[in-house]
């Protein structure tokens, strides 16, 4: 009886929506999220060409990805907090506009620093979409039914990740890399109008609203300092991993993060609520999300570079070669979402996903410049299956433990740490890759005749523009990248172990059938009796 009353109450208070109404809203939300994700995957294919034309370095290659991920991670908690206080529809539309502005500036960039600035603006908009789309879905759909709708989101992610590299390759090979940014503008505008027509959410007006700007600033600063350190550490004697310069960066970054936690424990409305973070399910989901981000964003970012730089494929072919991983994501995200909705069990899929992620990265750690492409495709498909089971279902487990009024903050916290892990992964693994490539290249160059060593040294100073290198130098660089790539997947496999351990200990709570947490009638009576005493 109490369950029925609870369900009725939740439906009445939240204005429960029908399946067709939910699908209409999801159309606009998924279109917005699809556009943001597409911008990242298009750029991944274009990066070797961009770095070559703008005369960039391997470190700058990584930072074109890292800058957007860092801005996304830093802004996601802010957007999530705002979504619990203000109109979610207006906020998600604002984030789309910010994303469009960043895309236009990025397309017009004439040097790497300007492109990095534009990527930061894009990242702020992407942070809004990352936090708000999940928060809105959590506000209108009960956790028990959310699995299949999360599967639809996973499908959109898979399509964007598969179509993005291919579309990016075609664009680079035809009209030029700048259109990889411009093409997202009309798609974002379409999403904007779709949301205007389909999304209607009432906003509860709250008094004495405050935003934790100090906490957000300290958090961003601490993360940025650590990411700058890992981007340069180990590449020369001045920035050695164990040096005074490294000590300054690490100490400064950790001090800023410690100060962030102190501020969060004191302010009225923290950007990272300590109560939510320390809850067991959320805490373990955060650890798992960081590890997933390191593996997914960090390791897979360099796959298209591997196919282009190490194997000599053009951007279009490199995009096509990433399809096995995305196909795995598509099958796993949609399939697991449907099964969770049918049976109400989420944990077996999350644990299985972590196992597959570990196996996939372990297998990819064995590749070199001559590995069979079919073999690599199978390894990538396994990674895709693991990722598809993990990403949305971890968020689902967290949303199941919090009330509707905190769902924006809780969802954005998980998304923040996943993106933060991605930023760490790109920086750390990019640094490891650059260091290993440098070592292998030097070893190969040192074995050349003196006159060729001089030619090679001069060519390598001009960046990663392989098209303008002598053939023998280009071959050295390609072999070095091919043989060094396996190492970053080995690191990703180690991190995947952390994911597996974390998800294994997440409490296996049954998915509730109401949108909000409902106190059983018996407990309500006891609370009333206690209050009257």
MOWONOR-V705603 format. One record per backbone hydrogen bond with DSSP energy under -1.0 kcal/mol. CO is the residue of the C=O (numbers start at 1). NH is the residue of the N-H. E is the energy in kcal/mol with one decimal. If there is no record, write none. Layout:
co = (CO & CO)
nh = (NH & NH)
e = (E & E)
This chain:
co = (1 & 2 & 3 & 4 & 5 & 6 & 7 & 8 & 9 & 10 & 11 & 11 & 18 & 19 & 20 & 21 & 22 & 23 & 24 & 25 & 26 & 27 & 28 & 29 & 30 & 31 & 32 & 33 & 34 & 35 & 36 & 37 & 38 & 39 & 40 & 41 & 42 & 43 & 46 & 47 & 48 & 49 & 50 & 51 & 57 & 58 & 59 & 60 & 62 & 63 & 65 & 66 & 67 & 68 & 69 & 70 & 71 & 72 & 75 & 76 & 77 & 78 & 79 & 82 & 82 & 87 & 88 & 89 & 90 & 91 & 92 & 93 & 94 & 95 & 96 & 97 & 98 & 99 & 100 & 101 & 102 & 103 & 104 & 111 & 112 & 113 & 114 & 115 & 116 & 117 & 118 & 119 & 120 & 121 & 122 & 123 & 124 & 125 & 126 & 127 & 128 & 129 & 131 & 132 & 133 & 134 & 135 & 137 & 142 & 146 & 147 & 148 & 149 & 150 & 151 & 152 & 153 & 154 & 155 & 156 & 157 & 158 & 159 & 160 & 162 & 163 & 164 & 165 & 166 & 167 & 168 & 169 & 171 & 176 & 177 & 178 & 178 & 179 & 182 & 184 & 185 & 186 & 187 & 188 & 189 & 190 & 191 & 192 & 193 & 194 & 195 & 211 & 212 & 213 & 214 & 215 & 216 & 217 & 218 & 219 & 220 & 221 & 222 & 223 & 224 & 225 & 226 & 227 & 228 & 229 & 232 & 237 & 239 & 243 & 244 & 245 & 246 & 247 & 248 & 249 & 250 & 251 & 252 & 253 & 254 & 255 & 256 & 257 & 258 & 259 & 260 & 261 & 263 & 263 & 273 & 274 & 279 & 280 & 281 & 282 & 283 & 284 & 285 & 286 & 287 & 288 & 289 & 290 & 291 & 292 & 293 & 293 & 296 & 297 & 299 & 300 & 302 & 303 & 304 & 305 & 306 & 306 & 307 & 314 & 315 & 316 & 317 & 319 & 320 & 322 & 323 & 324 & 325 & 326 & 327 & 328 & 329 & 330 & 331 & 332 & 333 & 334 & 335 & 336 & 337 & 338 & 339 & 340 & 346 & 347 & 348 & 349 & 350 & 351 & 352 & 353 & 354 & 355 & 356 & 357 & 358 & 359 & 360 & 361 & 363 & 364 & 368 & 372 & 373 & 374 & 375 & 376 & 377 & 378 & 379 & 380 & 381 & 382 & 383 & 384 & 385 & 386 & 387 & 390 & 391 & 392 & 393 & 394 & 395 & 396 & 398 & 403 & 404 & 406 & 407 & 408 & 409 & 410 & 411 & 412 & 413 & 414 & 415 & 416 & 417 & 418 & 419 & 420 & 421 & 422 & 423 & 424 & 425 & 426 & 427 & 428 & 429 & 430 & 431 & 432 & 433 & 434 & 435 & 436 & 437 & 438 & 439 & 440 & 441 & 442 & 445 & 449 & 450 & 451 & 452 & 453 & 454 & 455 & 456 & 459 & 464 & 465 & 466 & 470 & 471 & 472 & 473 & 474 & 475 & 476 & 477 & 478 & 479 & 480 & 481 & 485 & 486 & 487 & 488 & 489 & 490 & 491 & 492 & 493 & 495 & 496 & 497 & 498 & 499 & 500 & 507 & 512 & 520 & 521 & 522 & 523 & 524 & 525 & 526 & 527 & 528 & 529)
nh = (5 & 6 & 7 & 8 & 9 & 10 & 11 & 12 & 13 & 14 & 15 & 16 & 22 & 23 & 24 & 25 & 26 & 27 & 28 & 29 & 30 & 31 & 32 & 33 & 34 & 35 & 36 & 37 & 38 & 39 & 40 & 41 & 42 & 43 & 44 & 45 & 46 & 47 & 50 & 51 & 52 & 53 & 54 & 56 & 61 & 62 & 63 & 64 & 66 & 67 & 69 & 70 & 71 & 72 & 73 & 74 & 75 & 76 & 79 & 80 & 81 & 82 & 83 & 85 & 86 & 91 & 92 & 93 & 94 & 95 & 96 & 97 & 98 & 99 & 100 & 101 & 102 & 103 & 104 & 105 & 106 & 107 & 108 & 115 & 116 & 117 & 118 & 119 & 120 & 121 & 122 & 123 & 124 & 125 & 126 & 127 & 128 & 129 & 130 & 131 & 132 & 133 & 135 & 136 & 137 & 138 & 139 & 141 & 146 & 150 & 151 & 152 & 153 & 154 & 155 & 156 & 157 & 158 & 159 & 160 & 161 & 162 & 163 & 164 & 166 & 167 & 168 & 169 & 170 & 171 & 172 & 173 & 176 & 179 & 180 & 181 & 182 & 183 & 185 & 188 & 189 & 190 & 191 & 192 & 193 & 194 & 195 & 196 & 197 & 198 & 199 & 213 & 216 & 217 & 218 & 219 & 220 & 221 & 222 & 223 & 224 & 225 & 226 & 227 & 228 & 229 & 230 & 231 & 232 & 233 & 235 & 240 & 234 & 247 & 248 & 249 & 250 & 251 & 252 & 253 & 254 & 255 & 256 & 257 & 258 & 259 & 260 & 261 & 262 & 263 & 264 & 265 & 266 & 267 & 277 & 278 & 283 & 284 & 285 & 286 & 287 & 288 & 289 & 290 & 291 & 292 & 293 & 294 & 295 & 296 & 297 & 298 & 300 & 301 & 302 & 303 & 306 & 307 & 308 & 309 & 310 & 311 & 313 & 318 & 319 & 320 & 321 & 322 & 323 & 326 & 327 & 328 & 329 & 330 & 331 & 332 & 333 & 334 & 335 & 336 & 337 & 338 & 339 & 340 & 341 & 342 & 343 & 344 & 350 & 351 & 352 & 353 & 354 & 355 & 356 & 357 & 358 & 359 & 360 & 361 & 362 & 363 & 364 & 365 & 366 & 367 & 371 & 376 & 377 & 378 & 379 & 380 & 381 & 382 & 383 & 384 & 385 & 386 & 387 & 388 & 389 & 390 & 391 & 394 & 395 & 396 & 397 & 398 & 399 & 400 & 401 & 406 & 407 & 410 & 411 & 412 & 413 & 414 & 415 & 416 & 417 & 418 & 419 & 420 & 421 & 422 & 423 & 424 & 425 & 426 & 427 & 428 & 429 & 430 & 431 & 432 & 433 & 434 & 435 & 436 & 437 & 438 & 439 & 440 & 441 & 442 & 443 & 444 & 445 & 446 & 448 & 453 & 454 & 455 & 456 & 457 & 458 & 459 & 460 & 462 & 466 & 468 & 469 & 474 & 475 & 476 & 477 & 478 & 479 & 480 & 481 & 482 & 483 & 484 & 485 & 489 & 490 & 491 & 492 & 493 & 494 & 495 & 496 & 497 & 499 & 500 & 501 & 502 & 503 & 504 & 509 & 144 & 524 & 525 & 526 & 527 & 528 & 529 & 530 & 531 & 532 & 533)
e = (-2.3 & -2.8 & -2.4 & -2.4 & -2.6 & -2.4 & -2.3 & -2.4 & -2.6 & -2.1 & -1.2 & -1.9 & -2.5 & -2.2 & -1.8 & -1.9 & -2.8 & -1.6 & -1.1 & -2.1 & -3.3 & -1.8 & -2.0 & -2.5 & -3.1 & -1.8 & -1.8 & -2.6 & -2.6 & -1.7 & -1.0 & -2.0 & -2.6 & -1.4 & -1.7 & -1.1 & -1.4 & -1.6 & -2.6 & -3.1 & -1.8 & -2.6 & -2.7 & -2.9 & -2.2 & -2.0 & -1.9 & -1.6 & -2.8 & -2.9 & -2.1 & -3.4 & -2.1 & -2.4 & -2.9 & -2.9 & -2.0 & -1.8 & -2.6 & -2.7 & -2.5 & -2.6 & -2.1 & -1.3 & -3.2 & -1.8 & -2.5 & -1.9 & -2.1 & -2.3 & -1.5 & -1.9 & -2.3 & -2.1 & -2.2 & -2.2 & -2.2 & -2.1 & -2.1 & -2.0 & -2.4 & -2.1 & -1.2 & -1.8 & -2.6 & -2.0 & -2.2 & -2.2 & -1.6 & -1.7 & -2.5 & -2.5 & -2.0 & -1.8 & -2.7 & -2.3 & -1.5 & -1.9 & -2.7 & -2.2 & -2.8 & -1.8 & -2.0 & -2.9 & -2.0 & -2.2 & -1.1 & -1.4 & -1.0 & -2.8 & -1.8 & -1.4 & -1.7 & -2.6 & -2.3 & -2.2 & -2.4 & -2.4 & -2.8 & -2.5 & -2.3 & -1.9 & -3.6 & -2.1 & -1.0 & -3.3 & -3.4 & -2.3 & -2.3 & -2.5 & -2.6 & -2.2 & -2.3 & -1.3 & -1.9 & -1.4 & -1.6 & -2.1 & -1.5 & -2.2 & -2.1 & -2.1 & -2.0 & -2.1 & -1.9 & -2.2 & -2.2 & -1.6 & -1.5 & -2.2 & -2.1 & -2.1 & -1.9 & -2.4 & -2.6 & -2.4 & -2.3 & -2.5 & -2.7 & -2.4 & -2.5 & -2.4 & -1.8 & -2.3 & -2.6 & -1.9 & -2.3 & -1.4 & -1.1 & -2.5 & -1.6 & -1.2 & -3.1 & -2.2 & -2.4 & -2.0 & -2.8 & -2.8 & -2.5 & -2.8 & -2.7 & -2.4 & -2.1 & -2.0 & -2.5 & -2.3 & -1.9 & -2.1 & -1.9 & -2.5 & -2.6 & -1.3 & -1.5 & -2.2 & -2.4 & -2.4 & -3.1 & -2.5 & -2.3 & -2.4 & -1.9 & -2.4 & -2.6 & -2.4 & -1.9 & -2.6 & -2.7 & -2.4 & -2.3 & -3.5 & -1.5 & -1.3 & -1.1 & -1.2 & -1.0 & -1.4 & -2.1 & -2.4 & -2.0 & -3.3 & -1.2 & -1.4 & -2.3 & -2.5 & -2.2 & -2.0 & -2.0 & -1.2 & -1.4 & -1.3 & -3.0 & -1.9 & -1.8 & -2.6 & -2.4 & -2.5 & -2.8 & -1.9 & -2.2 & -2.5 & -1.8 & -2.2 & -2.1 & -2.5 & -2.0 & -1.9 & -2.6 & -2.7 & -1.6 & -2.7 & -2.1 & -2.2 & -1.9 & -2.1 & -2.5 & -2.4 & -2.0 & -2.3 & -3.0 & -2.3 & -2.1 & -2.3 & -2.2 & -1.4 & -1.6 & -1.5 & -1.0 & -1.9 & -2.4 & -2.0 & -2.1 & -2.6 & -2.1 & -1.7 & -1.7 & -2.4 & -2.3 & -2.1 & -2.6 & -2.6 & -1.5 & -1.1 & -2.2 & -2.2 & -1.1 & -2.1 & -1.9 & -1.6 & -2.8 & -1.6 & -2.0 & -1.2 & -1.2 & -2.6 & -2.5 & -2.2 & -1.9 & -1.8 & -2.3 & -2.9 & -2.3 & -2.0 & -2.5 & -3.1 & -2.4 & -1.8 & -2.7 & -2.5 & -2.9 & -2.8 & -2.1 & -3.4 & -2.5 & -1.7 & -2.2 & -2.5 & -2.8 & -2.7 & -2.5 & -2.5 & -3.0 & -2.4 & -2.0 & -2.6 & -2.7 & -2.3 & -2.1 & -2.0 & -2.8 & -2.6 & -2.0 & -2.1 & -1.7 & -1.5 & -2.9 & -2.6 & -2.0 & -2.2 & -2.4 & -1.3 & -1.7 & -1.2 & -1.3 & -2.6 & -2.3 & -1.5 & -2.3 & -2.5 & -2.6 & -2.1 & -2.5 & -2.5 & -2.4 & -1.7 & -1.6 & -1.2 & -1.5 & -1.9 & -2.0 & -2.0 & -1.8 & -2.1 & -2.0 & -1.0 & -1.4 & -2.2 & -2.3 & -2.5 & -2.5 & -1.5 & -1.8 & -2.0 & -2.0 & -2.3 & -2.0 & -2.4 & -2.3 & -2.4 & -2.4 & -2.2 & -1.9 & -1.3)
